[in-house]
Amino acid sequence: MSHLMNTYSRLPVAFTRGEGVWLWDTSGKRYLDGVAGVAVNTLGHAHPKLTQALCAQAQTLIHTSNLYEIPLQEKLAAKLCNLANMDRVFFCNSGCEANEAAIKLARLYGHQKSIEVPTIVVMEKSFHGRTMATLTATGSRKVQAGFEPLLAGFVRVPFNDLEAVRQVGQHNQNIVAVLVEPVQGEGGVNIPDAAYLAGLRQICDTNDWLLMLDEVQSGIGRTGTWFAHQHTAIKPDVMTLAKGLGSGVPIGACLAAGPAAELFKPGNHGSTFGGNPLACTAALTTLETIEQDGLRENAVRIGELIVASLKQALGGMSGVVQIRGNGLMIGIELDRSCGELVKRALAQGLLINVTSDKVIRLVPPLIMNAQEAQQLVAGVVSLVQEFLVPAA
Ligand SMILES: *Cc1c(COP(=O)(O)O)cnc(C)c1O
């Protein structure tokens, strides 16, 4: 019997080492990694620059405490603010914690305006984490079921529907913020209309609400810009990061600009581990390597290659609803449940993910080259073809 709590139905495989986009299991079998630890391993596995930086930092100093100044945290905050055009950062250890910080900022913002029940607009099919506040914000009954009572102070509207947000604003005087993923990840790689974020920005400006973007999955170069919202000429008030930021070392961040950046005062919020020297080194090295090795450009090029190749092979096929992508955030939506494809892929030495029941999600490391991408495509294409047209 396992002594682990039964929170995951795990695939029957354990990996012992990795290199680039490849992983090896306990029997020595090799796998092509199209998942990257769910959009986490930005630099792939055992990237020499990251390994070296982490070893050097571990030999120097791993953790001190936020009771003291942490120069690496200052350096990382300055770097992130420069890339995102934001003012201040709070560091934590995961995506849900980053969103908790954002939700607390929104509530402080509301109380400052004498709104006693500050309420945040959230989206259908969204995912923001598994803590009580973030599972309440999440648009999935599966994530919430059994954990009632949920938190007060959230209203939900359909994703990619500006009119619905406007309507809520007209009927609810307690709204203080909108929390949204620029590209929905867990919800099925849902890409909104090009004008959606700018529309939300405008509604937020008109009503004096905070625009809070959850870039936990879409950020850190994955869509070809540093942050997915930068495909549009808008700036959020709050933005959250985690997954790809440390390339596998746990670190999360909540960035804020303008008045939202000045809301927290000593004692309002904190984290024991948040932004320790080891985690900050991982993030600084990840950002530096993305820059030096042109990984945002690579994400665009390889993402376009994968989507074009998938469309060529599977587009128009009966059972394939849509193939969509933004950089290396790619979804293949089928007309039926396809969770079993993950196991079939595994048998063939391929790591893929299925989310939202019917969407094959590919979020490979940003270092993937064209040849590896073609291998990934070939594997996925044959799996989908066999799945949709079973041999008689
Ligand atoms: C994964 C994810 C989270 C939660 O991150 P954790 O590190 O698992 O807490 C939040 N928001 C989005 C968009 C995510 O993809």
The ligand as a Gaussian input file, in Angstrom:
#p B3LYP/6-31G(d) Opt

LIG

0 1
 C       -1.142000      25.331000     -12.675000
 C       -1.898000      26.594000     -12.585000
 C       -2.177000      27.184000     -11.337000
 C       -1.834000      26.527000     -10.030000
 O       -0.467000      26.406000      -9.843000
 P        0.112000      25.498000      -8.645000
 O        1.582000      25.760000      -8.681000
 O       -0.254000      24.088000      -8.953000
 O       -0.534000      25.973000      -7.396000
 C       -2.821000      28.408000     -11.340000
 N       -3.179000      29.007000     -12.485000
 C       -2.933000      28.464000     -13.691000
 C       -3.344000      29.197000     -14.923000
 C       -2.295000      27.236000     -13.795000
 O       -2.083000      26.678000     -14.979000

